[in-house]
């Protein structure tokens, strides 16, 4: 492709020496699993996120599962979340035997709608449901924080926990504070395509509470107690390996600069594309920042999207749909009883949205080319 969707090669040229030095260090000390790099990474990222504790793990999915296990989520529990996200968010709830209860999204930010969340909580609490409301997982879609001023008190006032799914938003801020400082816990992913990504799978859970931190550390390694072969609860094999931590430490050095470059690329897109008829550019809520994990546009309708993506394809420019089928319509969740029309805003957005190339090393001339193709 003449214009890469995500340019990890350009990034590697910036961090090559530091990455190789970090990996060589792991090869020298030989502690390939839970080596000293893990503790250093946890310390640096917890400080960056303004939280007391960080627990590195094997993936963003494991981060969610570990957080839910630490909160003792299980059969009969209802956990409220959005259907407009990657499978892992709701899958982590269901895999523990709990029930995802979906909530529609805001038509501008595409994040969970606090008004609909209030309605759904009331329906479960006041209705005839056999489920017990347990918690909320709010997703920061495409790198933009959800509305935590409304979501956090709504959850806590109803006796529910709040987990921030920051898989796409690590490095973003909400009202001047890091996104991972919100909620009872926050989870992120270090999948290579994320704003801060490793060269494999990786994740992290953030928590202020000391007791939750102890539980997360235990759950991460098979429910381990004080001794290596003492198992005091059920857990998982959720460890982050030392080489991935070394890669992340190297990449973290350039991460603040990359966030700025992502914002510059997003601003340039907005300027270039803002006057195209029937095309809606993304809007970040006032007082917040996004890390622009994706730059996603709304076409007029499905046919218009197909036309625009066809133009891009003909010009050898990649574009992707995140996400073409909402979770409530996926076969894996057919047992929940949802159908088309259950979440009209989510379904409308899914029918019109598409994403353009976005990364810190995106050239201005490439963005101008993309804009010309869309306008043409």
Buried (B, 14 or more C-beta within 10 A) or exposed (E): EEBBBBBEEBBEEBBEEBBEEBBEBBEEEEEEEBBBBBEBBBEBBBEBBEBBBBBBBBBBBBBBBBBBBBBEBEEEBBBBBBBBBBBBBBBBBBEBEBBBBBBBBBBBBBBBBBEBBBEBBEBBBEEEEEBBBBBBBBBBBBBBBBBBEBBBEBBBEBEBBBBBBBBBBBBBBBEEBBBBBBBBBBBBBBBBEBBBBBBBBBBBBBBBBEEBBBBBBBBBBBBBEEEEEEBEBEBBEBBBBBBBBBBBBBBBEBBEEBBEBBBBBBEBBBEBBEEBEEBBBBEBBEEBBBBBBBBBBBBBEEEBBEEBBEBBEEBEBBBBBBBEEBBBBBEEBEEBEBEEEBBEBBBBBBBBBBBBBBBBBBEEEBBEBBBEBBEE
